[in-house]
Amino acid sequence: MATDDDIIITGEAVIRAGDLHEDFIRSSGPGGQNVNKVATAVQLRFDAANASGLSERVRERALKLAGQRATKDGVIVIEAGRFRTQEQNRADARARLTALIAKAAEPPPPPRKKTRPSKGAVERRLKSKAGRSTVKRLRGRVDSD
């Protein structure tokens, strides 16, 4: 049962509104009084380990893709402070989380097919190696007869 606040990515990846927690913090960097006084940056926490909208495959891949942004408890933390307003930073953080989960939900690539070089290619490679060997051997000392 999806609500209006849920973010539906695929059938096996849904970000439920209850799994998100936002804290507003002060931004870093230039900006004068606005940065010093107003908490416009958002710290978005998504509990991926206990999220009911993610399949096991997507959950594992999302935590792997999150890297340093994931805690030991399986919580993905995204900080967004590029913009001057809370609304823009909130939308930016949610968009970045959605992109991360969407990348995790992509199907795995097809397995690699093993190939072998053709007989002619092997012969050409060995012939060129023999040629280089001859060139290097001829660079050595010359025997005086």
C-alpha positions as a Markdown table, in Angstrom:
| # | Residue | x | y | z |
|---|---|---|---|---|
| 1 | Met | 0.0 | 0.0 | 0.0 |
| 2 | Ala | 1.8 | 3.0 | -1.3 |
| 3 | Thr | 1.1 | 6.5 | -0.1 |
| 4 | Asp | 1.4 | 9.8 | -1.9 |
| 5 | Asp | 4.8 | 10.5 | -0.3 |
| 6 | Asp | 6.3 | 7.2 | -1.3 |
| 7 | Ile | 8.9 | 7.3 | -4.1 |
| 8 | Ile | 8.3 | 4.4 | -6.5 |
| 9 | Ile | 11.4 | 3.5 | -8.6 |
| 10 | Thr | 10.6 | 0.0 | -9.8 |
| 11 | Gly | 8.5 | -2.9 | -8.6 |
| 12 | Glu | 11.2 | -4.1 | -6.2 |
| 13 | Ala | 12.4 | -0.7 | -5.1 |
| 14 | Val | 10.1 | 1.7 | -3.3 |
| 15 | Ile | 11.3 | 4.4 | -0.9 |
| 16 | Arg | 8.6 | 4.7 | 1.8 |
| 17 | Ala | 8.1 | 8.0 | 3.5 |
| 18 | Gly | 8.4 | 6.4 | 6.9 |
| 19 | Asp | 11.9 | 5.1 | 6.1 |
| 20 | Leu | 13.2 | 8.7 | 5.6 |
| 21 | His | 14.3 | 11.0 | 8.3 |
| 22 | Glu | 15.4 | 14.6 | 7.7 |
| 23 | Asp | 17.5 | 16.8 | 9.9 |
| 24 | Phe | 18.3 | 20.4 | 9.0 |
| 25 | Ile | 21.8 | 21.6 | 9.7 |
| 26 | Arg | 23.8 | 24.7 | 9.0 |
| 27 | Ser | 25.6 | 24.7 | 5.6 |
| 28 | Ser | 29.3 | 25.1 | 5.3 |
| 29 | Gly | 31.1 | 27.4 | 2.9 |
| 30 | Pro | 30.5 | 31.1 | 1.9 |
| 31 | Gly | 27.2 | 32.9 | 2.4 |
| 32 | Gly | 27.7 | 35.3 | 5.3 |
| 33 | Gln | 24.8 | 35.7 | 7.7 |
| 34 | Asn | 22.5 | 33.3 | 5.8 |
| 35 | Val | 25.0 | 30.4 | 6.4 |
| 36 | Asn | 25.8 | 31.4 | 9.9 |
| 37 | Lys | 22.2 | 31.8 | 11.1 |
| 38 | Val | 19.9 | 29.6 | 9.0 |
| 39 | Ala | 19.8 | 25.8 | 9.0 |
| 40 | Thr | 19.3 | 25.3 | 5.3 |
| 41 | Ala | 21.3 | 22.1 | 4.6 |
| 42 | Val | 19.5 | 18.8 | 4.9 |
| 43 | Gln | 20.9 | 15.5 | 6.3 |
| 44 | Leu | 18.6 | 12.8 | 4.8 |
| 45 | Arg | 18.8 | 9.4 | 6.5 |
| 46 | Phe | 17.3 | 6.3 | 4.8 |
| 47 | Asp | 17.2 | 3.1 | 6.8 |
| 48 | Ala | 18.0 | 0.8 | 4.0 |
| 49 | Ala | 18.7 | -2.3 | 6.2 |
| 50 | Asn | 15.1 | -2.2 | 7.5 |
| 51 | Ala | 13.3 | -0.7 | 4.5 |
| 52 | Ser | 10.3 | -2.7 | 3.6 |
| 53 | Gly | 10.1 | -1.4 | 0.0 |
| 54 | Leu | 13.4 | -2.8 | -1.1 |
| 55 | Ser | 14.1 | -6.4 | -2.3 |
| 56 | Glu | 17.1 | -8.1 | -0.8 |
| 57 | Arg | 19.2 | -7.8 | -4.0 |
| 58 | Val | 18.5 | -4.0 | -4.2 |
| 59 | Arg | 19.2 | -3.5 | -0.5 |
| 60 | Glu | 22.6 | -5.2 | -0.7 |
| 61 | Arg | 23.6 | -3.3 | -3.9 |
| 62 | Ala | 22.4 | 0.0 | -2.5 |
| 63 | Leu | 24.5 | -0.3 | 0.6 |
| 64 | Lys | 27.5 | -1.3 | -1.6 |
| 65 | Leu | 27.0 | 1.6 | -3.9 |
| 66 | Ala | 26.5 | 4.0 | -1.0 |
| 67 | Gly | 30.1 | 3.3 | 0.2 |
| 68 | Gln | 31.1 | 5.8 | 2.9 |
| 69 | Arg | 27.6 | 7.3 | 3.0 |
| 70 | Ala | 26.3 | 4.1 | 4.6 |
| 71 | Thr | 26.7 | 3.4 | 8.3 |
| 72 | Lys | 27.4 | 0.1 | 9.9 |
| 73 | Asp | 23.7 | -0.2 | 10.8 |
| 74 | Gly | 22.7 | 0.0 | 7.2 |
| 75 | Val | 21.5 | 3.7 | 7.2 |
| 76 | Ile | 22.3 | 5.7 | 4.1 |
| 77 | Val | 23.1 | 9.4 | 5.0 |
| 78 | Ile | 23.0 | 12.0 | 2.3 |
| 79 | Glu | 23.9 | 15.6 | 3.0 |
| 80 | Ala | 22.7 | 18.3 | 0.6 |
| 81 | Gly | 23.7 | 22.0 | 1.1 |
| 82 | Arg | 24.2 | 23.3 | -2.4 |
| 83 | Phe | 21.2 | 25.6 | -2.4 |
| 84 | Arg | 20.1 | 28.5 | -0.2 |
| 85 | Thr | 16.7 | 27.1 | 0.7 |
| 86 | Gln | 15.6 | 24.1 | 2.7 |
| 87 | Glu | 13.1 | 23.1 | 0.0 |
| 88 | Gln | 15.7 | 23.0 | -2.8 |
| 89 | Asn | 18.2 | 21.1 | -0.6 |
| 90 | Arg | 15.4 | 18.6 | 0.5 |
| 91 | Ala | 14.6 | 18.0 | -3.2 |
| 92 | Asp | 18.3 | 17.6 | -4.1 |
| 93 | Ala | 18.8 | 15.1 | -1.3 |
| 94 | Arg | 15.8 | 13.1 | -2.3 |
| 95 | Ala | 16.8 | 13.1 | -6.0 |
| 96 | Arg | 20.3 | 11.9 | -5.1 |
| 97 | Leu | 18.8 | 9.1 | -2.9 |
| 98 | Thr | 16.4 | 8.1 | -5.7 |
| 99 | Ala | 19.3 | 8.0 | -8.3 |
| 100 | Leu | 21.3 | 5.8 | -5.9 |
| 101 | Ile | 18.4 | 3.3 | -5.4 |
| 102 | Ala | 17.5 | 3.4 | -9.1 |
| 103 | Lys | 21.1 | 2.4 | -9.9 |
| 104 | Ala | 21.0 | -0.4 | -7.4 |
| 105 | Ala | 17.7 | -1.6 | -8.9 |
| 106 | Glu | 19.2 | -2.0 | -12.4 |
| 107 | Pro | 19.3 | -5.7 | -13.5 |
| 108 | Pro | 22.7 | -7.3 | -13.2 |
| 109 | Pro | 24.7 | -7.4 | -16.4 |
| 110 | Pro | 24.7 | -10.6 | -18.5 |
| 111 | Pro | 27.5 | -13.0 | -17.7 |
| 112 | Arg | 30.6 | -12.6 | -19.7 |
| 113 | Lys | 31.0 | -15.1 | -22.6 |
| 114 | Lys | 34.5 | -16.6 | -22.7 |
| 115 | Thr | 36.2 | -16.3 | -26.0 |
| 116 | Arg | 39.5 | -17.8 | -27.4 |
| 117 | Pro | 41.8 | -16.2 | -29.9 |
| 118 | Ser | 41.7 | -17.8 | -33.3 |
| 119 | Lys | 44.5 | -20.2 | -34.4 |
| 120 | Gly | 45.8 | -17.6 | -36.9 |
| 121 | Ala | 45.9 | -14.9 | -34.2 |
| 122 | Val | 47.9 | -17.1 | -31.9 |
| 123 | Glu | 50.4 | -17.9 | -34.8 |
| 124 | Arg | 50.8 | -14.2 | -35.7 |
| 125 | Arg | 51.4 | -13.3 | -32.0 |
| 126 | Leu | 54.0 | -16.0 | -31.6 |
| 127 | Lys | 55.7 | -15.0 | -34.9 |
| 128 | Ser | 55.9 | -11.4 | -33.8 |
| 129 | Lys | 57.4 | -12.5 | -30.4 |
| 130 | Ala | 60.0 | -14.5 | -32.2 |
| 131 | Gly | 60.8 | -11.5 | -34.4 |
| 132 | Arg | 61.3 | -9.3 | -31.3 |
| 133 | Ser | 63.4 | -12.0 | -29.7 |
| 134 | Thr | 65.7 | -12.1 | -32.7 |
| 135 | Val | 66.1 | -8.3 | -32.8 |
| 136 | Lys | 67.0 | -8.2 | -29.1 |
| 137 | Arg | 69.4 | -11.2 | -29.4 |
| 138 | Leu | 71.2 | -9.4 | -32.3 |
| 139 | Arg | 71.7 | -6.3 | -30.1 |
| 140 | Gly | 74.1 | -8.3 | -27.9 |
| 141 | Arg | 77.9 | -8.5 | -28.0 |
| 142 | Val | 79.5 | -9.5 | -31.2 |
| 143 | Asp | 81.9 | -12.4 | -30.9 |
| 144 | Ser | 85.3 | -11.7 | -32.5 |
| 145 | Asp | 86.3 | -14.8 | -34.6 |
